[in-house]
Amino acid sequence: MKISFIGGGNMATALIAGLVGKVPQPGDIHVVDPNPEALNKLHTQYGVSTASAIGEAVADSSVIVLAVKPQQMREVAAQLQPRLTGQPLLLSIAAGIRSADLSRWLGGYGAIVRAMPNTPALIKKGITGMVAMADVSGEQKELADDVMRAVGDTLWLADESRIDAVTAVSGSGPAYVFYFLEAMQQAANEMGLAPEEGRQLALATFMGAARLAAQSDEPVEVLRQRVTSKGGTTHAAISSMEAAGVKQAIVEAMKAAQARGRELGDELGKDS
């Protein structure tokens, strides 16, 4: 399997790090990026082949990962279209770009899988929502799954319209976790704990609770209730959050992220 990456940013680098041991040789991974420093770093660290422009190495690939900024995708599609002679799989990880729009920019090309990874992929703990167009073969779908599983779990969707919900839950989700951790650390500091003490306690608590939830067969609501003894300290905290509407605020925030995802798809996909 030969894989080409169009774009050598953080997510592409994370995928390359996960894939380099799974291909026969590092040179089977090819990276195209206009930034010579990024290319040199990737070649030095992983042994991949590199180029500053789309060329024959891309055309020979069985998988082409589109890892450019959404605003650059239309231009990249125009450069890529003449190279798509062998029906390679196109795996797009660009936020907001709908498969139908990318297909249209490529003259009706249909072997496209759209993926929405998240930043824990940088430490191989990500999760990626994925959806395939009708022209994607079973073998190509497996290839796409293999690529994204190099950095974490995958979740396949039957309908691309649900990808905006995936973006709201897991794509943007790490920011919600960091935001809550910020609040926990701030509270710890205001209650007299040293900054490093607050950080250690907050991180360990979050990681431990998440692992407990992942390993338990019980709903998180039940796990939360077990910690919340009536009249106790946790009950006081949860009651305060409920009175402030924290849970509903989180729900509404995630719906706002979903709505923005739809808007981005409309904006980026419209004819110029």
N, C-alpha and C positions, 0 to 999 in steps of 0.2 A: 504494500500500500504506500503510495506517494501522496503526501499532503502538502498543499500550498496554503500559506496564510497571506492574505492581502491586508496588511496592517500589522505592526509589531508592537502594539501597546501592552498595557498591563494584563488584560485578559488573554490576549494571544500568547504572551510570555508564560502565563500560568498553564495554558493548554500545552504549549511546547514542552514545558518542564515535565508535565505528566505523561506526554506521549513519547519522549525521546528514547525511553527504554523499551517501547513497545513496537518500534519499527525496526527493520533489519539493520539499518545504519542511519546515523543522524542526518546524513546528506539526503535522505529520503524526505526530510522536512525542508520545505523551501519557504522563505519569507520575503515578501516584497514590501518595502517601505521607503519613502523618500529621505528619511533621516539616516545618514551614514553612521552616526554614533550608535543609534539603536541597533542597526544591522551588525555593526562590529561587536557590540556587546553580546548579541544573540549567537553570533558565530563563535566567539571566543568561549562563551559559557556552555553552549550546547552542541557545537559542531555542525549546525544547520547550514545549508546553502542559502545565499541571499542575493537580492537584486534590488535595484532602485526603481525598476519598472516591470510591468507585466510582460513576460516573454514566454519562450518555449517551455521552460520548466513548469510553468503554471498549466500550460496546455496538456502536459503529460501526466498531470495529477489525477488521481481517482477521487480526491476530495479537495475542494477549495473552500477554505474558511474565510468568510468576509467579516473582517474584524476592524473595519474603519468607522469613523464617526458617521452618524446617520446623514449628516449634511453632505458628506462626500460620496455617498453610495451611488447616486445617479451618474456622477462622473466616472466612478470606478466601473459601473455596469457598462458604460459606453466603451471603455477601454477593454473590458473583458469579453464582450460579446463575440468579436471575431475569433477568439481563442477557444470557444466552446464547441469544438468539433467532435470530441469523443464522449459526449454526454456525461461529464463528471458530476458528482454530487456537489451542489452549492449549499454550504451550511452558513447561514447568516446569524451573527450574534449582535447585530446592530439594533439598538433599541428603536422602536417606533416604525421601522420599515416593514410594511406588510408584504407578504409573499406575492400577492397579486400585483402590487406595484413594481416590485423587483422583477417579476416575470415579464411585465409589460416593458420595462426598460431594457430587458434582454431579448426583446423580439418574440416573446411568448415562451421562453424557456421554462420548463416545468419541473426539473429535478432539483427542487429547492426544499430545504428544511429550515424552518425558522426556530431559533433557540433563544431563550432568555436565561442566562446564567446569573449568578450573583457573586459578590466579592469574596466570600469565603472560599471560592475556587482557588484563590491565591495560596491557600494552605491545604488544598485538596479536600475541603470540607463543604464544597458548594452543593447547590441543587439547581438543576436546569429544567425549565419547562420547555417542551418541544412539540412541534406540530409539522407534519409533512404534507406537501402538496400531492395531488392524486397521481402525478407522474413519477413519484419517487418509488423505486423498486424496493422489495423486501430486503435485498442485500444492501442497498444504499441506506435504508433506515437503520440497519444494524451497524453500518459504518459510522453513521452520525451518532448513534448511541455510544459506540466504542470511544469516539473522540471526546464526547462530553463526560463520559464516566471516568476519564482520566483525571478529572478534577472534582468528582463527587457523584451524587445520585442524579437520576433523571426521572422526569415525569412526563409521559406522552399524553397529549391532548387530542381529542377527536375533532375539535373545532377551534380555528385560529382566533375566533372572537373572544375566547377565554384567556388568551395570552395577556390581555391587559390586566386581568385579575391576578395572574401569576406575577406580573410586574409589580402590582400593588402589594402582594403578600410577601414574595421571596426576593424579587429583584430589588425593591426598595427596602425590604424588611431589615437588612442589617443596620440601616440608619436608625430605625425605630429602637433597635436593641441598644445601639450606642447612645441614643438620646436618653433612654431610661437609665443606662449606666451613668451618664453624666449627672442625672438628677440624684441617683443614689449616692454618688461620690460627693456632690455638693452638700447633701443633707448630712452625710458623715462628717464632713469638715465643719459644718455649722454646729454640729453636736459635740465638737471637741476632739474628734479623731484626726490624726495627722493625715495629710494627703495620700501618702503611700499606704497607710493602714486602711483608709476608705476604699482605695483602688483594689487592694488585695481582697478585702471582704466582699465588695460588690462583684468583682469578676468571678471569684470562687462560688459565690451564691448563685449567680446567673448560670454558670456552666454546670454546677451540680444539679440545680433544679431542672434545667433542660435535659440533662442526661437521665434524671429520674423519670421525667415525663416520657422520654423516648423508650425507656425500658419497661414502663408500666402499661398494663392492659386497661387501666382505668382512665376515664376522661379527666382532663386537666381540672375541670370544675370540682370533681371529687377530691383530687389531690389538694387543691386550694382550700376546700372546706375542712380537710383534716388538719391543716395548719392553723385554721382560724377558729380557735376556741372562743366561745361567746364570753364577752367581758374581758378578754385578754388583750395583749399588746397588738397582735396581728389583726384582731377584730377592730381595734381602734383605727389602725391604718387603713384597712379595707373600707370601713365605714366612711372615713374621710374622703377616700378616692371616689366612692359611690356618690357621696353628697356633691362632690365637685364635677361629677359626670365624666370621670376619666375614661371609663370603658367606652362610652358612646362617642367620646371625642376621638378615641383611637379608631373606632369603626368608621366614623365620618372622614377621618384623615386618609384612611386606606381607600375609601370610595373616591376621594378627591384624586388620589394617585391613579386609580383606574380611569377616571374621567380624563385626566391629563394624558394618559397613554393613548386613549382614543383620539384626543385632539391632535397629538403629535403625529399619529398615523394619517389623519386627514391633511395636516399641514405639509408633511414631508412627501405624501403621495400625490398631491394635486398636480395637475399639469401646469407647467410654467408658461 
